[in-house]
Amino acid sequence: MTETTEPRLVVGALIRDPYDRIFVQRRSAGRRLFPECWDVVGGAVEEGESLLDALHREIAEETGWRLRRVLARVAHEDWTADGLRHIESDYVVEVDGDLSSPELERNKHTEFAWLAAEEVSLLDENAQRSGSTFIKDVVTAAHAWLADASGKSRRAL
């Protein structure tokens, strides 16, 4: 009998600020997966936890902020790392807390940035470090959703 491993569910929070910038943080050099790469807030869904519960927990753990509301799911992707399949759902969200002062998990993340749509080229260094454009792709998707949502609300006036 062949053992099958269930895919690991992962959530990502594309946290927006009032200026429609998206929060990213740099993974520390000691991280096993994607060391020194930019990342969004998120992680694995724990057993018995819903995707929404995982978003709440990961945002609190990685930034000290509190999830206020989920605006949209902008990505649902499969990826593999260390031979394990992951299914990741990424959401544009708003949070409560001091956005100028996230409480980073210092052993896991070394710095942070807020990226406007025209600043996502910062994430090109991830492709050089890891060969992946995934984080740039989901941040770009978040900006596209925000631009579309902003255009729709202006048209409705």
C-alpha positions, 0 to 999 in steps of 0.5 A: 500500500502506498502512503499518500500525504494530504496536501498542507493547507496554507493561508496568506494575508495580503494586508492593505493599508489606507494607501492601498500598499501591501505589507511584506516581510523578509524571511530570516537567513536561517529559515529552511524554506526561502531564506532571505526572501520577501514574504506575505504574512501567513502559514500552515492551517493547523488541524481543526482550524478553518482558513479564517481562523488561520488568518486571524492567528497568523496575522496576530503571531507575525505582526501583533495586529488583528484581522478586521475584515477579509476583502477578497481571495486573490489567489488559490495555488498549488506549490511543492516544497521539500516534497510536500504539496501545499495548497495556498489561499491568499486574501486581501485583508484589513487589520487593526493595530499600529501599521507603522510598528508591526511586532515581527517574529524576529527569529523568523523575519528581519524587516518589513516594507509597505509596497505600492503597485509601482514598487513591486519590483522589489520582489524581483530579488525573490526570483534571484534567490529562490527562482520563484515569482510567487510572492510578486505574483500574489502581491500584484494580484492584490494590487490589481484587485484593489485598483479594480475595486477602487474603480468600481466604487468610483463608478458607483458614485 
